[in-house]
Amino acid sequence: MLSLRIDGELLDRLRSHAAKRGMSVQDYVVRTLIREDFDERFKTAVDETERFYGAADRTADGDEAAGPAAASPRDHVRPSAGIA
């Protein structure tokens, strides 16, 4: 269970955003929290993966090694893409 105390202005804004999506304020807030949590976990996972593989992509003199990771630009999809 989660209980929040918010002011009237914020509640009105939340109602407006929720209504645009045909949702209750409670459902809107929960979905927003879930999306933000997913975004943060996804970013952390990407950062850890880059740190792990980034060390393998460097040569002894610090230059980027030739290979798929070095040859292509970073091509990330926004973690919230597809989550309404």
C-alpha positions in Angstrom: 0.0 0.0 0.0 1.2 3.5 -0.8 -0.3 6.6 0.6 0.5 10.1 -0.7 -0.3 13.5 0.5 -0.4 16.1 -2.3 -1.7 19.6 -2.7 -4.8 20.5 -4.7 -2.9 22.0 -7.6 -0.9 18.8 -8.2 -4.0 16.7 -7.8 -5.8 18.8 -10.5 -2.8 18.3 -12.8 -2.8 14.6 -12.2 -6.5 14.4 -12.8 -6.1 16.2 -16.1 -3.2 13.9 -17.3 -5.1 10.8 -16.1 -8.3 11.9 -17.9 -6.5 12.4 -21.2 -5.5 8.7 -21.0 -8.9 7.5 -19.7 -7.3 6.4 -16.4 -8.0 7.0 -12.7 -5.5 9.2 -10.9 -4.4 6.1 -8.9 -3.7 4.1 -12.0 -1.9 7.0 -13.7 0.4 7.5 -10.7 1.2 3.8 -10.4 2.0 3.5 -14.1 4.2 6.6 -13.9 6.1 5.1 -11.0 6.5 1.8 -12.8 7.7 3.5 -15.9 10.2 5.7 -14.1 11.5 2.6 -12.1 11.9 0.7 -15.4 13.8 3.6 -17.0 16.2 3.8 -14.1 16.8 0.1 -14.0 17.3 -0.1 -17.8 19.8 2.8 -17.7 21.7 1.2 -14.9 21.9 -2.1 -16.8 23.1 -0.3 -20.0 25.7 1.6 -18.0 27.0 -1.6 -16.3 27.1 -3.4 -19.7 29.1 -0.6 -21.2 31.5 -0.6 -18.4 32.0 -4.3 -18.6 32.4 -4.5 -22.4 34.0 -1.0 -22.7 37.2 -2.4 -21.0 37.4 -5.2 -23.6 36.9 -2.7 -26.5 40.1 -0.7 -25.7 43.6 -1.6 -26.7 46.6 -1.4 -24.5 47.4 2.2 -25.6 43.8 3.4 -24.9 42.6 3.6 -28.5 39.3 2.0 -29.4 39.7 -1.5 -30.7 38.2 -2.3 -34.1 35.1 -4.3 -33.9 31.3 -4.1 -33.9 31.1 -1.9 -30.8 33.7 0.5 -32.1 32.4 0.6 -35.7 28.8 1.5 -35.0 27.5 4.6 -33.2 25.7 4.0 -29.9 22.2 3.1 -31.0 20.0 3.0 -27.9 16.3 2.8 -27.8 14.7 5.0 -25.1 13.7 2.7 -22.3 10.2 4.1 -22.1 9.5 3.6 -25.8 6.3 1.7 -26.2 5.2 2.2 -22.6 2.2 4.4 -22.4 
